[in-house]
Amino acid sequence: MGSWTPVHCKCCVQPSVRTLAAMQLKEDIKPETKKWLISILEAPKKDGGAHVLVHPGEDDDGNFLLLSATSCSLLQAIEVVGLSKPDLHGSMRTFSYEYRKNFLNADKLDSFLTLSEQQFLLKHEIESVKVLQETCIPGYLEHKLFPGQQTVDLLQKWGIIVKFYPVHDKEELKSLIRSWYKQISIGPQPIDAVRAYFGESVALYFRFLEYFTVSLIAMVVLHFICMFFEDSFNKYVIFAVFNVIWSTVFLELWKRHSSVKAYFWGTLYLKSYFETSRPNFGGLMMTNPITGRYEPYYPQWKRKLWIIFVTVPVVCVFVGLAVDGMTMFLYWEHWCKTWYKRSTSSYSVLVLHLPSVCHTIYMEILNTLYRRSATTLTEWENHRTESSFQNHMTIKVLAFRFVNCFGLLFYITFCLQDLQLLKKRLSSLLIVSQAINQFSESLLPYLKQRLKLNSLSLSKTKSDAYPFIDYVVSQGDKFSYPGLFDDYMELFVQFGYVSLFSSVYPLTAVLLVLNNITEIRTDAFKLCQVFQKPFFRPAANIGIWQVAFEILGFFSVITNCFLAGMSPEIKTLCQTHVISPEKTMICILITEHFLIVLKLIVAFAIPDKPGWLQFKVMQMEYHSWTALKASSRFS
C-alpha cells in the first residue's frame, strides 16, 4: 500500500492525516495516467497544481485516490474564497493569511475550520488545477489540455475521473444523527452542527424549513380561535388580513435571521468571482479575451434561437397538458356530483373525492416529467456558467409549477367562485401530494439504495487489510445527492397554499405543520444515510428562492382580498345594505391597494439586518479597507 504525499512545511507536520475526499478513476485507468494525475494534484500552486496531499489507495495500480490538504494550503484558500473568521477579540473579520496570528484558533485547524469548510476548500483547490502549457494526457493521447483550462472538470467530462466526493467522518456523523433526528425532541435542530458537517447551504435550508413550520403555529392558533368564536366575526376577512401581514413579517424576519447566521458563519460577504465555464459547456475552441484561456465559445444568438424555437414550445406543450388536466378534473367533478345525487350506494361518497385524488396524482407525474425535461432543455441551451444554468432552470420550473399547482385553484376562486370546491380541492392536494412526496423523496430513494448496495455486495469482496478504504468506496457506491432544488420547490408550493388560500381552508396550516415535522427528519435521514455526502459552496442566504417567496406574498394580497369579498358574511352584508356587485368590487380593489401599501410599510419598517449587525458589518468593512491600504503601501 502506498503512502501520503510527504509534507515539507514544518508547521503542517501532523501525527495523522484526515482524509477529506476521494476520487474514483475509470476502472481500467492506465498507471501512467494515475501517476500524472497524482503529480499535478501534488504540484505547487505556482506550477498550476493544487498542492494537496494524495494517497494512491490500496495499491499504486488501483483506481482510487484519497485526498487531504495541509494547514497552510487550506488557510491560504480561505483568503482566496473570502470567508470571515473570529479574531482574538471575538469579532468577525475577513481572514488574512499574512495576519493569521490575529485570528482565534488559527493554529488549530480542526477548531478553526469545520469539516464542511475543509472539504469545500479542498475541492476549490483541486478544481483550480490547470496546465501551464499544451499537454496530451499520458495514456490517452487523444485528449489534449490547453493552458488555463479547468483540468479536473475536463477529466470528469472525458470519463477519466468517474467520481469525486467528500468523505464522511464516522464519529462526527454518528454524533450528528443522534442529536438531529434519532431522538424525539420538540426543541430546535442542531443547526450549527449541521452547518459544521454539511455546510451553510444545507443548514440554511433546514433552518428555513424549521422557521417556516414554527411560524405556521400562529396561523394554527388563529384557526382554533376562529372555531371557538365562529359566530362572532367574519373569519374570511380575519384570515385574509392575517395572511398578508403574516407572509410579510415571516419573510422579513427570516432575512434578519439568515443575515445574523451568515455573519457568525463567516459567509455574509463572500468574494465574487469571474465564473469559469461549466464542464458540459461546448462550442468552438478559442481564446477567451477576458481570461486569456483557451476555452469553448458559443454565441448568444444561437442560445436565444434555441430558447425561442425549442424551449418555449416544449414549455407551452407542458402548460397545455396541465390545462388539459384541469379541464378533465372539472368535467369529472361535475359528472361525479351528478352521479352521486342519483346513487343510493353507501360507498358513493368516495366517488366524490376520486377526481381530486386522480388530478393530484396527474399533477405530480407531470411535475416529475417536466422537471426532467427542463433539465434537458437547459443543458441543450448550453449555458457557460453554473449560475446562468441554475437561474434558467429555476425560472422554467417555477413558472410551470405556478401554473400546474395553483392554476386550477385560481380558476375556481376567480371564475367559478365556488368556495366549497376550493376547500375540497385544497384538502385533497395537501393530503395526497404530501403522501406522494414523502414516498418519492425518502422511502423510494432508500429502497433503491438498498437494492443497489445489495447487488454491489454480491459482486465485490471486501479487504480486511484496509477497512477504511472499503468504507470510503462504499460511500462512493451511493447515489449522488440530488441537491436542494426539489426541497425548496416543495416549500414554495406549501407557502403558496397557506398564503394564498388558507382563509378558505384554515386546516392548511395544521396539515403543513404535521407534514413538516416529519419532513425535517426524513430529509435529514436521506442526507445522512441514503445519499453520498455532497459538496456545498458556502452561502449567506437562500438566494433566488427569497425573491420567489416574496412574489407569492404579493399574489396573496389579491387572492385573499377576493376570497374575503366572496365570503358568505360579506355577501349577506352587501344584500342587506343593497350594495351592487360593482361597488363590492371597488371596495375589494381599495382594500387590496391598502393592504399592498401596508405590506410595503411593514417590509420597510423591519430592517434586513439588526442594528448591532450593521455596526459589526461597518467594522468589518473598515478593517478590510485599512488592511488593503496597508498592503498597497508596502507593495
N, C-alpha and C positions, 0 to 999 in steps of 0.2 A: 504493500500500500504506500502511496506517495505521501508527501508532506506539504505543509502550508508554505506559501511564499516567505522567504526569510525577511525579517524586519531589520532595517539598517538604522532606523531612527531610535535613539536610546529612550526617548520619552514614550515611545509606543510599545516597548517590550512589555509583554504581559505573560503571566503564568499559563493562561489558556486563551484560545481564540473562540469567539462566539460566532457561530455560523448564522448569517443573516439571510442568505438567499441561496437558491440552487438553480442551475442551468442544465437542462437536458438537451443533448445534441442528438442528431439523427442517428438511428440505430447502427448504421454501417459507416460511422464517421471515420475518416482516414487519420492515422496517427499524426501525420504532418500538419493536418488542418487543426487538430486539437492543440498541438504544440504551438502553432502560430497564434491561435485564439488566446491561449493562456499568456503568451508573451505580450500581446497588445493590451490585455487586461491588467497585467502587472506593470507595464511600462509607465514611466513618469508622465505627468500631465504635459510637460514641455515637448515630449515626443509624440503627443496625440493619444496617449494611453489613459487608463482610468486610475492607475496607481492603487489597485485594490489587492487584497490577499486572495489567492486561488488555491484550492486543494483539488487534485485530479480525481477524487473519488476512490473507489475500491482498488483500482489499478490504473496505470497510465494509459491502457488501451480501452478503458470503459467510455461510456457516453454521458457521464455525469460530472459536473463541476460544482464544488461547494465554494461559496463566495463570502468574504468578510471584508473589513476595512480597518485601517489603523486609526487611532485617535486623531492624528494630525490631518489625515485625509477628510474625515468627517467634519472636523471643526472648520477647515477651510471651505468645505462645501456649504456649511451654514451661512457663511458670509455671502457666498455667491447667490444662494436662494433668498436671503434677506429675512431669516427668522429672527425674532426678538427673544431675548433671554433675560432672566433677573440678574441685576448687578449685585454687588456686595451689600447694597442698602435695601435690596428687595424690590427696586423699581425696574420695570421692563425697559430694555434698551436694545436697539438693533445690534446684533452681535458683530464684533470685530476680532478677527484672528490675532491681529497685532496687539490688541489690548485685552486678550483673553484672561489675563490675571485679574482683571477688574470685574469678572463675572463669577457668580456663585457656583461652586462645584464644577468649574470648567476643567479641573484636573481629574475629575471622577466621571468618566464617560457615561456609565450606566445611570448615574444620578442626574447628569446634565442633559442627556438625550434619552427620550423614550424609545422603546423598541420600534415603534412605527416610524419615528423620525430617522433612526439609524437606517432602517430598510429603505425608506424613501431616498435618503441622501446617497446610499449605495447605488440605487437604481439611477439616480440623477448622474452620478459619476460614470457609471457604465454606459449610459446612453449618450454621453458626451464623447465617447471614443471615436476618433477619426484618423484616417491615414494622412500623412503629410505629402505623399506622392502617389502617382498612379500605381496601383498594385493589383495583381491577379491573386486570387485566394489559393494558397497551396493545396493541391489535391483536387481543386475544382477550377481549373484554368478558364472555364467558360464564363465565370463570374469575375467581374472587374470592379474595383473600387477606385473612385476618383477623390482627389484632395477635398477635404471638408465634408464629405458625405457621412451620414449617420451610420456607422459601421454595424452596430448591433441590430438596428432596425432592419437593415438590408439583409443581414444574415437570417433574421427571423422570416423575412419575406421569401427568401430563397429556400427555406426549409432546413438550413444547416443548424440553426438553433430552433429546437422544437418547442421548448417551454422555458420560461424564466419567471420564477415565482418566489415570494418571500417564504421563510421557514417559520413554522410555529415553535414557540418555546413551551415545552410540555408543562412545566410547573406554573408558569405565568398564566397559561391558558386554563389549567385546572382551577386556579385561584379565581380567575375572572368568571368562569362558568358557575362556580359555587356562589359567588356574590351577586351574579347577574340574574340568572333565570332558574337555577336548580332549587333554590329555597323560595318558599312562598313568603312574599313581603309586600306590604302596602306602601312602603317608603319609596323614595326616588331611586332611579337607576344609578349605578356607579359610573356616571358619565366620564369622569376624569380617568378612571381605569380603562374604560372603553376607548377613550381617545389615546391613552398611552399605548394600548395594544394594537388598535386598528387604524388610528389616525383621526384627524379632525372631521373629515367628510362623513365618516360613519357616525362619529359622536354627535355631530350636528343633526343628522337625520333622526337618530333615536331620541335626542333631546327635543327636537321639534315634534315628533310623534307623541312624546310624553306631555309636552307643553300644550299641544292641541287637545289631547284627551282630558287633561286636568281642566282646561278652560271650558270644556263642554259641561262640566258639573254645574256651572252657573245656569246653563240652559235647562238641565235636568231639574234643578231646584225650582226654577220658574214654572216648568211644566206641572210639577206636583202642586204648586201654589194655585195655578190656574184651575187644576182639577178640583181643589178644595173649595175655591170661591168661584165656581163655574158660572153662576148666575149673576155675579156682582159686576162684571165688566167684560168688555169685548176682548177675548183672548187673542183674536187675529191681529188687532191693532197693537196690543201689548207686545206680541211676539215679533211683529213687523218692525216696530221701532227698536226693540231689544236686539234683533238680528243685525240691524245696520250698525248700531253702536258697538255690539259685541265683536263683529268681524273687524272693525277698525281698531278698537282697543287691543284686541288679541294680536293683530299683525304688527302694530306699533310697539307694543311691549316686547314682542318677540325680537324685533330689530334691536331694541335696547339690550335685551338679554344676550343675544348672539354676539353683539359687539363687546360686551363685558367678557364673555367666554373667550372670544378671539384675542382679546388683549392679554389675558392671563396665559393663553396657549401660545402667544407669540406670533400669531398669524394675522393680526389686524391690518398690518401694512406690509404685505409681501411685495417683493420686487416684481415688476412686469418685464416680460422678455419678448424678444423678437422670436415668434414661434417658428420652429423648423417644420419641414414637410412631414406629413404622415407617411408611414411605411407603404400604405396602399395607394398613395398618390402617384399617378402616372402621367407621362407626357413626353414631349420632345426634350432630350437632354441638351442643356445649355448652361452657361454661366449666369448665376443669379447676380444682377447688378448691385444688389444691396449687400449680400453676404460674401460675394466673390466665390461661392461654392458651385460646383458642377452638379446640377440637380434638374429634375424634370420641370418643364414649363407647360402649362395648359391654359389657353386663352379664355378670358371671361366670357366672350361671346358664345363660345361653344357650350359652356355650362348653362348660360341663360337660355339658349335654344333648347337644350335638353330639358330644363325645368319647364319651359313653356309647352313643348310638344310631347313630352313623355310624362314628367312628374305630375303636372296639373291634370291631364286627362285621367291618369290612374287614380289620383285622389278623388276626382269627381265621380269615377265609377264606384269607389267605395262609399262615398257620400250617398250616391244613388241607391246602393244596397241597403244603407242604413235607413233611408227614407222608405224604401220598399218594406223593410221590417216594421216600421211604424204604421204604414198603411195596412199591412196584414194584421197587425195587432188590433187596430181599430175595427177592422172587418170582423175578426173572430170574437172580439169583445162584444160587439153588437149581436152576433149570431148566438153566442153562449147565453147572453141575457135573455134573448127571445126564447131559446130552448128551455131555460130554467123556469120561466114563467109557465110554460106548458107542462113541464115534467112533474111527476109525482114521486119520483125516487128520492130516498133519504140521502143518497150519495150525490145528488145533482149539484149540491152546493160546492163540491170540489171542482166541478167543471168551470165555475165562475172564475177560479184562480188559474185555470190552465193557460189562457192566453198570456197572462203576465209572466208566468214561470217560463213558458216557451220563448217569449220575446227576450227575457233576461238572458237565457242560455244563448240565444241567437246573437245578442249584443256582445257577450263575452267571446264567442267564437270569432265574430267579426273584428273585435278589438285585437285578438291574438294574430289573426291573419294580416290585419293592417299593420301591426307593429313590425312583423317580419318584412312585409312589402316596403314599408317606409325605410327600414334599414338598408334594404337592397337598392332602393331608389336613391337614397342619399349617397351610397357607395358609388353608384353609377354617375352621380353628378360630379364626382372626382374633386372634392374639396381639398385644398392644400394643407390646411391646418386642422388640428383636432378640435379647436374651439369652434371653427366655422362648421365643421361636420356636426358637432353636438347641437349647435344652435338651430341649424336647418332641420335636424332630426326632431328636436323638441317642438319646434313650431308646427311641423307636419302632424305629429301625434296629438299635440294639444288641440289643434283645430278640429281634427276628426273626433277626438274623444268628446269635445264640447258638443258637437252635433249628435253623436251617437248616444251619449249618456243623458244629455239634457234636452235634446230636440223635441222628443215626444212630450216631455213634461211641460215645456214652453207652449207647445201646441194645445195641450189640454187646458193650460192656465189661461192663455190669451184668446184662443179661438173657441174651444168648446165651453170654457168657463164652468167645468164640472169638478167641483171640489171633492166629491166622493170618489170619483175615478182617479183623481190626482193622489188622494190619500192611499187608495188601494195599490196604485202603481208604485208609489214610493215604498210601501211596506214590502212589496214583492222584490223590488230592486235591492233594498237593504239586506233582506234575509238571504235571498238566493245568490246574489252576486258575492256577498261576503263568504258564504259557504264555498262557492266555486274558487274564489281567490285563495282561501286558506288551503284548499286541497291542491291547487295548481302551483302555489308558491312554496309550500313547505312539504306536505306529505308526498306529492309526486316526485320532486327532486330527490327526497330522501330514499324513496323506493328505487328510483333509477340508479342512485349512487350505490345502494346496497347490492343491486344486481351486477353493476359494473365491477365492484370490488370483489364480489364472489367469483365472477368469471376470471378476473385477473389473478386471484389467489390460486386458482387451479392451474394456471399456465406459468406462474412464476414460483421460484424457490427462494426462500429467504436465506440470508447468510448469517449464521450465528456469530461469525467473527466481527461483523460490522453492523450491529443492531441500529445505530444512529442513522447510518446511510439508508438502511431499509426503511426506517421511519420517514426520512426525507423523501425517498422515492414514492412511498405510499401516499404522501401528500400531493405529489405531482399527478398521481392517478385519479384524483378527484376532479370533478368538473370545475371549470373556471367560474369565478363569481360573476354573475350577470350584471352587477352594478346596482345603483340605487334608483335608476330611472323609473322602473315599474313601481317601486315602493312610493316614490314621490307622486307618481301619477295616481295611485290609489288614494293617497291623502288629498290630492287635488279634487278628485271626484267626490270624496267624502265631504270636503269643505263646501263644495257646490251644493250637495244635497241639504246640508244643515243650514247654510247661509241663505240659500235661495228659497227653499220650500218647507222648512221645518215649522213655519207658522201654521201650515195646514196639518202637518203630521208631527206634533211635538215629540213623539216617541223616537224620532230620528236620533236625537242626541243620546237617549238611553241605549239604543241598539249600537251606536258607534262607540260609546264608552266600553260596553261589554266586549265588542269586537276588538278594540284596540288594546285592551288589557291582554288578550290572547295574542294579538299581533306582535306586541313587543317581545314576548317570549319565543314565538315561532320564528320571527326574523332573527333574533339573537341565536337561536339553535342552528338555523341553516348557515349563518355566518361562521359560527364556531366549529361546527361538526360536519356539515354537508359539503361545503364548497372549499376550494383552495383559499388560503389566506390571500387577500388582494393587496396590491399596491395602491395607495391613495395619495394624491398630491395634497399638501396642507391647504386648508380652506378657512376663510374668515366668515362666510355666511352660506346660505343655501342657494345663492346665485339667481338664475333666471326664474326659479320657482317662486321667489318672493314677489316678483312682478306678476306672475300668473295668478297667484292668490289675491293680490291687490286688485287686479282687473275683475276677478269674480266678485270681489267686495262691492265694486260699483254696480255690477249687474244685480246684486242682491237688493239694492235700493229700489230699482224699477220693479222687480218681481214682488217684493214684499209690499210695496205700496198698492200694486194692482190686486194682490191677494186680499189685502185689508179691505179694499173697495168692493171686492166680490163677496165678502163675508155676510152671512145671513143677518147679523145685527145691523150692519151698515145699510143693507138693502131695506130692512124694515124701517130704519130711521129715515131713509130717503122717501119711502112711500108715505110715512106718517106726516112728513113736512112737505110733501108734494114737490120733491126735488127731481128735476128731469135727469135722464142719463147723461146728457151733455154737461150739465152743471156738476154732476158727480165726477165726470172725467176731468173737468177743470180742477176740481178740488184735489183729485189724486195727483195731477201734474204739479200743482202748487206744493203739495206735501212732499212729493218726490224731490223737487228742487230745494225745498227747505232741508230735507234730510241729507242731500248731497253737500249742501253748504255746511251742515252740522258735521258731517263726516270729515270734510276738509279741515274744519276748525279743530276737531279732536286730533286729527293726524298732525296738524301744525303745533298743537299745544303739547304733544308728547315728543320730546327730543329723541333723536335716534341714539344718542349717547348720553348717559347721565353726566352731571356737571363735573364730578371728580374725574371721570374718564376723559372728558375733554381737556381738563388740566393736565392729566398724565400724557395725553397724546401730544400736547404742545411741548411738554418737557422732552418727549422722545424726539420730536422734530428739531428742537433746539440742540440737543446733544448730537444728533446726526449732522446738523449744519456745522457745529463747531468742530466735529471730527473731520468732516470734509475740508473745512477751511485749514485746519492744522496740517492735514496730509498734503494739500496742494501747496502750502507754504514750504514744507520740507522737500517736496519733489522739485 
